[in-house]
Amino acid sequence: MTAITIQQHILQEQQRFPGASGEFSFLLSGITLATKMIQAKVRRAGLTDILGDADNENIQGEMQQKLDIYSNECLIQSLSSRPSVGILASEEDEQPLVMPHQSVTAKYAVVFDPLDGSSNIDVNVSVGTTFSIFRRPEGADFEDPTRWVLQPGRRQIAAGYVVYGSSTVMVYTCGNGVHGFTLDPAVGAFVLSHENIQMPEQGNYYSVNEAYMDDFPEHYGAFIASLRQGLNGHSYSSRYIGSMVADFHRTLLRGGVFMYPPTKTHQYGKLRLLYEANPIAMIAEQAGGLATDGTQRILDIQPKGIHQRTPLLVGSQFEINEFEKRLNQ
């Protein structure tokens, strides 16, 4: 069987759009290049001086890991050389970055979390990268870079993630289904391994940090209790890794629900809307699932800041619908 690389797949997808210039595929190649560099460093994390804290905090008030900084630099350097990219926004940077070229032909803004779950790297737990791509709003210039990125998730033109686990897998969507590619270290290319992923309509797993149960709103606790007891005779097992990309990747392939509820100390949730919840939500919906902040569709939220946080429930249609039933009772 002929192997299809992610670059070949992107070019095939691009043919669906008459007049496509190849700029978008060149942009995505910048992301794949950066993630290859990141996975190589992750693989050698215990052998090089890349583990541990970097002795400074990011804009979120979280202690940066050395790999956070390295991953951020990889993505910035790789994407900055793409003339179609005008603005970058990262979890690690306070403000959006305006590309030095400031080209009038720049069409896209890219937002990303360079290394989700990086605090787990010291104990060899899977980590990941998430990214989201927006088209430049009409009339937007480089004087107001936030306008490029403060768009609701439904306006994403592409989104994806990479999970660095037992193998390195990239999952992405351009609005025409969800496809997964596994990095073949023998040839250094992402090869199609999961074509047209469809999330099961109902799963066997729920994923949430139950240590915070007492701090969740009451209806979340009731929903989790119903999952423990089984819904309509269907039993569930609890699975929680503590790395969002890894937890969602399992949910995407096996079904069920991943939850990051609000708590008493984080009433607006902890996940970031733009570069964590939005790309995950787009992938989930493209695969037949659903994503909500507990009251509304994630992709309909109008962001007010690039580091805005949100609760997140994402997963199979059955589980999300059951949650909403209990919310409305």
MOJO-V196687 format. One line per field, one symbol per residue. ss: DSSP state (h for helix, s for strand, l for the rest). phi: phi as a letter, one per 40 degrees, with the letter a starting at -180 (. if undefined). burial: + if it has 16 or more other C-alpha atoms within 10 Angstrom, else -. Layout:
ss=???
phi=???
burial=???
This chain:
ss=llllshhhhhhhhhllllllllhhhhhhhhhhhhhhhhhhhhhlllllllllssssslllllssshhhhhhhhhhhhhhhllllssssssllllllsslllllllllssssssssslhhhhhhlllsssssssssllllllllllhhhhlllhhhssssssssslllssssssllllsssssssllllssssssllllllllllsssllhhhhhhllhhhhhhhhhhhhlsllsllsslllllhhhhhhhhhhhllssssllllllllllsshhhhhhhhhhhhhhlllsssllllshhhllllllllsslsssslhhhhhhhhhhhhl
phi=.ccbccccccccccccbdgccgcccccccccccccccccccccbdcbbcbcgccgabcccgbcccdcdcccccccccccccccccbbbbbdcbcbccccdcfccccbbbbbabcacgcccccbgcdbabbaabbcdcdgcbccbccccbcbcdccccaaaabbcbcbbbbbaabgbgbbbbbccccbgbcbdbbcfcbcdcabbbbbacccbdcccddccdcccccccchbfgccbbcbacgbddcccdccccbghabbbccbccbcbgbccccbbcccccccdcccgcbaachbacdcccccbacbdbacabaicdcccccccdcccc
burial=----+++--+---+--------++++++++++++++-++-++--+----++++---------++++++++++++++-+++-+++++++++++--+++++------++++++++++++++++---+++++++++++++---++--++++++++++-+-++++++++--+++++++--+++++++-----++++++--++++-+++++++----+-++--++++++-+++-------+--++++++++++++++-++++++++++----+++++++++++++++++++++++++++--+++-+-+--++-++++++++++++--++-----
